[in-house]
Amino acid sequence: MNADSLRLNRSATLENIALENPPIEIQLDSTGLRLKIYLINLDRAEDRLAFMSEELSRAGLLFERVSAIAGRNIAFPIPEFDAQAYRRCHGRQANPSEVGCYLSHIECARRFLASGEPHALILEDDLTFPEDFGDLLRASLNAAATWDILRLSTVNTGRKYPFLDITPRRSLAVALTREKGSGAYIINRRAARWMVEKLVPMRLPYDIAYDLEHFAGLRAVFVIPAPVDQMTNFPTQIQQGRRQYRLPWWRRLSIYPYRAWFEASRFLFRAGMLLRFRLVK
């Protein structure tokens, strides 16, 4: 099945999409980690798939390709997207590419829950990895008792506060402010259930929605320095023409109470989490 044959309509569900897009596994030398690895990739983005296959092969990792949902093939309205809440909380009209990206990440969480593995690494297709990526994954999983979501990349430069060294070069850390980007992260089954059960329908872009894990009492932690680079030379598949979806300023006033609540609650929760980590240490 190719991307052009995929259509979302009022009766479509993510379960239907999963059945129509069976897993494609690329067999590579495995590091032996109990870790499912999902690579989100549009059918038409063959250059990105080739690039990421080489990156993952170099790291010795087996991965499953998840055919990304192409926004241009979504026939709105769909039950997985709450347009009214999106306008109220984010101040924008629906960006089809953003919706497709969001639902593709949710599909990864669904597939992970259907597997028997305790953790999953979810990847977008425009990343580069360090030479010690396999060792870093192993060290991160050894510290899995400290996190539910482990973020390996970011597009922000905000300060992260370390609390645990996991390799001679890298530490686990907590960010007290918003961090955007969802290029590479690891989740456990508790986080995956939250994503599948609570993050649908979509009300915010994915990298903002999953940065609100504290509302579910989940622990989101960063690896610093961030090991995965999301700044490759591939052109963006989501941000082009993004301004056309922005509402007039007077229709965006509703977003500010939400943002203030998001930021204050995030800061308080993560500050308490960081304090507990450092006291235990």
Secondary structure, 3 states (H helix, E strand, C coil): CCHHHCCECCCCCHHHHHHHCCCEEECCCCCCCCCEEEEEECCCCHHHHHHHHHHHHHHCCCEEEEECCCHHHECCCCCCECHHHHHHHHCECCCHHHHHHHHHHHHHHHHHHHCCCCEEEEECCCCECCCCHHHHHHHHHHCHHHCCEEECCCCCCCCEEEEEECCCCCEEEEECCCCCCCCEEEEEHHHHHHHHHHCCCECCCHHHHHHHHHHHCCCEEEEECCCCECCCCCCCCCCCCHHHHECCHHHCCCHHHHHHHHHHHHHHHHHHHHHHHHHHC
